[in-house]
Amino acid sequence: MQADRSVPVESNPAVKLLLPDTRYATMVNGLLTRIGEWTGWIWLVLLVVIVLNVIMRYLFSEGRIEFEEVQWHLYSIGFLAGLSYGYVADVHIRVDVFRERFSPVTQAWIELYGTLILLIPFILLVLFAAMPFIAYSFTTGEISEAPGGLPYRWVIKSFLGVGFILLLLAVTARLSRIFCFLFGVPGEKHSDVHG
């Protein structure tokens, strides 16, 4: 079943690309959405840690390096886990000034080529560079260089790999939907949820 390639989503003149769902995309997008929703709680925890750190520093004149390190750890985890969620929700940055003027078929072809030529090689390059970085941190038992800093530095560094693996899953799910749209691979249902 092929998606209707000419149906606008809204009443404005911009045409949004509607892609049919595939079993693989539905499964992966559901998983990544749940991970993204749970990861969203990190921002609340981060806010609490920042407020506690500020209160301790300015009211009690006692700064804690652990709190400062936890702040950037939480921020890193939220950002890296949020990459895949942003891609699944189709809220990532693109040059919509030009894209919205193209037909859905042209949008799909641009996204296909951009994903295959730019995005996937970038993800693989980051993963290729990150794995030795993470492995070295784990094997050496790296800890923070700051006095009173956090141990197990490899845990936070591993989120670089985890975040980009999740992003690669999101990209392959999107590609399955694009292929279904462009080449008529049978999809299960038409959906505008993931965009």
N, C-alpha and C positions, 0 to 999 in steps of 0.2 A: 504494500500500500504506500503510495507516494503522498507527501504532504502537498497541500494546495500552496503553490509558490507565489500566489498573488494576493493573499488575504492580509490586509493591514490589521494590526492589533488595535490601534487607537484611531480616533477621528482626525488626528493631525496628519499632515502629509508624509511624515516619516514612516517608512515601512520597516517593521521589525522582522527579523528572520525567525520563522517558526519551524522548529525541527521536530520530526517524528521521534518518539521514544524507541529505544531498543531494550531488550531484556538486560543486556550488559550495562547500558547507561542508567537504567532505572535502579539496578542493584548498587552500582558504584555511587551514583548521585545520592541515593538514600543513605548510604554509609557515610559519605562525606558531609552531608547535611547534618546528620546526627553528631558527627565529630565537631563540625563548626558550631553547632548550637551549644554543645558542652564546653567547647573552648571559649565561647563568649563569656562564660563565668570568670575566666581569667582576668578580664578587664575590671570586674568588681573587686576581686582579690587584689589586683594591682593598685586600685584606688585606695583600698584600706591600708596597704603597706606604705604607700606614699604619704597618706595622712598621718599614720603612726610615726613615720620617720620625721616628718615635719614637726609634729608635736614634741617628739623626744629631743629634737635638735634645738628648737626655739623656746620651748617652755622649760625643758630640763637640762639644756646645754650638753646633751649627750647624743652624739651621732653614732650610728651603728653601721659599719661597713657591710654587715650581713644584709641589712635592709636594702642598702643601695644595690648590692649584687642581685638580691632577689628581684628587685624592680626590673633590672634589665633582663634577667632570666625570664620573668613572666611576660615582659613585652616581646621578647624574641619568640617564645612559644606561641603567644597569641598571633603574632604576625605570620610566622611560618605555617601554622595550622590554618590560618585564615586565608592563605593564598588559594588553596584548593576550594574552600567554601566560596570565595569570591568568584572563582572561575565557574563553579557549578551554578551559582546564582546569576551568572552573566552580568556581574556588576563591575567587572574589571575595566581598566582604562583602555579605550581605543579612540581613534580619530573619527568620532561620530559625525563631525561636520561634513566629511566626505561620504562616509559609509551609509548614512541615512538616505542619501540620494540614489543609491544603487538599488537595482532590483534584488529580490531575495536570492535569486540564482547567482548573481554576481557577488553578493555578500558571501554566499556559501563558498564559492570558488576562492575568493580572497582569503577567507578564514582557513580553508583547506591548505592552500599554499603557504600562508603565513605560519600555520601550525607546524606543517611538515618541514619547512625550510628554516624557520627561525626559532619557534618555541621549543620543539622537542630537542633539537641539538643543544639549545641553551640549558635545558633541564639536565640532559645527559652530561654536559660539560660540568655543571655544578656538582652533580652526583659523583662524577669521576674525580673531581678535585676534593670533594668533601670526605670521601671514604678514608683515604690515608690520614687526613686531618683528625678524624674521629678516632680511628684505630690507634694513632700515636698517643692521643690523649688518654685513651683507655689503658693501653699497655704500660704507659709510664705512671699511671695513677695521678694524673695532673690535678693539682689543686690551685686555688686562687693564690696569686702572688701577694695579695694585700694581707697585712696582719689581721687576723680574725676573719678572713674571707672564707668562702664556702669550699668544701671539698667536692670531689667527684665532678670535676669540670667536664668530663666526657659526657655526662648526662645532658647538659645543655647543648653541647656541641653536636650530640646525636640528633637533636631536633632539626638541624640543617638537613640531614639526610631524610629524616621522617617527613619533614615539610615538603621537600621536593619529590619524594616518592608519592605522597598524596596528590601533589599537583600533577604528576605524570598520570596517575589513575584518572583524575578529572579530565585531563586532556584526551586520553584514549577513549573515555566515555563520550566526550563531545565529538571526537572524530567518528565514532560509530554512528552518531546521529547525522553528522554531515554526509557521510557516505550513503546512508539510507535516503537522505533528502536528494542528493545529486544523482545517484545511480539506481534508485528504485529498489534497493534492498528491502525486503519486507520488514516493516516495523510493526509494532504491536498496536500503538495508538498515537494519535496526534496530540501534542501537548505544548502549551506555551508557558508552563511553570518554570522550566529551566532555560527557556528562551531562545 
